[in-house]
Amino acid sequence: MITAIEIENFKGISGRQRIEFAPLTLIFGANSSGKRTTVHALHYLLAILESGNSDIDEIPSTDNELRLGGG
Protein backbone atom coordinates (compact mmCIF):
# COMPACT_ATOMS: atom_id res chain seq x y z
CA MET A 1 0.00 0.00 0.00
CA ILE A 2 1.22 3.48 -0.82
CA THR A 3 1.38 5.51 2.40
CA ALA A 4 2.68 8.80 0.95
CA ILE A 5 3.88 10.44 -2.24
CA GLU A 6 6.04 13.46 -2.88
CA ILE A 7 5.30 15.54 -5.96
CA GLU A 8 7.70 18.11 -7.39
CA ASN A 9 7.85 19.82 -10.81
CA PHE A 10 4.68 18.10 -11.99
CA LYS A 11 2.04 20.15 -13.79
CA GLY A 12 1.20 23.12 -11.51
CA ILE A 13 3.25 21.90 -8.54
CA SER A 14 6.75 23.34 -8.56
CA GLY A 15 8.00 22.96 -4.98
CA ARG A 16 8.06 19.54 -3.32
CA GLN A 17 4.74 18.58 -1.72
CA ARG A 18 4.30 15.50 0.46
CA ILE A 19 0.86 13.89 0.63
CA GLU A 20 0.21 11.26 3.30
CA PHE A 21 -2.36 8.51 2.66
CA ALA A 22 -4.37 6.43 5.11
CA PRO A 23 -6.45 3.32 4.41
CA LEU A 24 -9.23 5.77 3.51
CA THR A 25 -8.11 9.12 2.10
CA LEU A 26 -10.45 11.80 0.84
CA ILE A 27 -9.12 14.51 -1.45
CA PHE A 28 -11.14 17.70 -1.42
CA GLY A 29 -10.53 21.42 -1.61
CA ALA A 30 -11.15 24.60 -3.51
CA ASN A 31 -10.98 24.81 -7.29
CA SER A 32 -7.39 24.84 -8.60
CA SER A 33 -5.98 23.52 -5.33
CA GLY A 34 -4.28 20.47 -6.88
CA LYS A 35 -6.78 17.65 -6.44
CA ARG A 36 -6.68 16.52 -10.07
CA THR A 37 -2.90 16.99 -10.22
CA THR A 38 -2.57 14.62 -7.27
CA VAL A 39 -4.69 11.99 -9.04
CA HIS A 40 -2.70 12.49 -12.27
CA ALA A 41 0.55 11.99 -10.33
CA LEU A 42 -0.80 8.66 -9.06
CA HIS A 43 -1.77 7.65 -12.62
CA TYR A 44 1.73 8.60 -13.77
CA LEU A 45 3.29 6.53 -10.97
CA LEU A 46 1.15 3.53 -11.95
CA ALA A 47 2.18 3.90 -15.61
CA ILE A 48 5.86 4.00 -14.61
CA LEU A 49 5.52 0.92 -12.41
CA GLU A 50 3.62 -1.02 -15.10
CA SER A 51 5.93 -0.11 -17.98
CA GLY A 52 9.26 0.29 -16.20
CA ASN A 53 9.74 3.47 -18.22
CA SER A 54 9.64 7.00 -16.75
CA ASP A 55 9.74 8.66 -20.20
CA ILE A 56 6.00 8.62 -20.75
CA ASP A 57 4.27 11.30 -22.83
CA GLU A 58 0.63 10.27 -22.42
CA ILE A 59 -1.23 7.99 -20.06
CA PRO A 60 -4.88 6.96 -19.90
CA SER A 61 -6.78 8.59 -17.06
CA THR A 62 -10.35 8.86 -15.85
CA ASP A 63 -10.81 12.11 -17.77
CA ASN A 64 -9.71 10.60 -21.10
CA GLU A 65 -5.98 11.14 -21.59
CA LEU A 66 -3.28 12.84 -19.54
CA ARG A 67 -0.74 14.57 -21.76
CA LEU A 68 2.62 15.04 -20.08
CA GLY A 69 4.47 16.64 -22.97
CA GLY A 70 7.78 15.35 -24.21
CA GLY A 71 8.84 14.37 -27.69
C-alpha positions as CSV (number, residue, x, y, z in Angstrom):
1,M,0.0,0.0,0.0
2,I,1.2,3.5,-0.8
3,T,1.4,5.5,2.4
4,A,2.7,8.8,1.0
5,I,3.9,10.4,-2.2
6,E,6.0,13.5,-2.9
7,I,5.3,15.5,-6.0
8,E,7.7,18.1,-7.4
9,N,7.8,19.8,-10.8
10,F,4.7,18.1,-12.0
11,K,2.0,20.1,-13.8
12,G,1.2,23.1,-11.5
13,I,3.3,21.9,-8.5
14,S,6.8,23.3,-8.6
15,G,8.0,23.0,-5.0
16,R,8.1,19.5,-3.3
17,Q,4.7,18.6,-1.7
18,R,4.3,15.5,0.5
19,I,0.9,13.9,0.6
20,E,0.2,11.3,3.3
21,F,-2.4,8.5,2.7
22,A,-4.4,6.4,5.1
23,P,-6.4,3.3,4.4
24,L,-9.2,5.8,3.5
25,T,-8.1,9.1,2.1
26,L,-10.5,11.8,0.8
27,I,-9.1,14.5,-1.4
28,F,-11.1,17.7,-1.4
29,G,-10.5,21.4,-1.6
30,A,-11.2,24.6,-3.5
31,N,-11.0,24.8,-7.3
32,S,-7.4,24.8,-8.6
33,S,-6.0,23.5,-5.3
34,G,-4.3,20.5,-6.9
35,K,-6.8,17.6,-6.4
36,R,-6.7,16.5,-10.1
37,T,-2.9,17.0,-10.2
38,T,-2.6,14.6,-7.3
39,V,-4.7,12.0,-9.0
40,H,-2.7,12.5,-12.3
41,A,0.5,12.0,-10.3
42,L,-0.8,8.7,-9.1
43,H,-1.8,7.7,-12.6
44,Y,1.7,8.6,-13.8
45,L,3.3,6.5,-11.0
46,L,1.2,3.5,-12.0
47,A,2.2,3.9,-15.6
48,I,5.9,4.0,-14.6
49,L,5.5,0.9,-12.4
50,E,3.6,-1.0,-15.1
51,S,5.9,-0.1,-18.0
52,G,9.3,0.3,-16.2
53,N,9.7,3.5,-18.2
54,S,9.6,7.0,-16.8
55,D,9.7,8.7,-20.2
56,I,6.0,8.6,-20.7
57,D,4.3,11.3,-22.8
58,E,0.6,10.3,-22.4
59,I,-1.2,8.0,-20.1
60,P,-4.9,7.0,-19.9
61,S,-6.8,8.6,-17.1
62,T,-10.3,8.9,-15.8
63,D,-10.8,12.1,-17.8
64,N,-9.7,10.6,-21.1
65,E,-6.0,11.1,-21.6
66,L,-3.3,12.8,-19.5
67,R,-0.7,14.6,-21.8
68,L,2.6,15.0,-20.1
69,G,4.5,16.6,-23.0
70,G,7.8,15.3,-24.2
71,G,8.8,14.4,-27.7
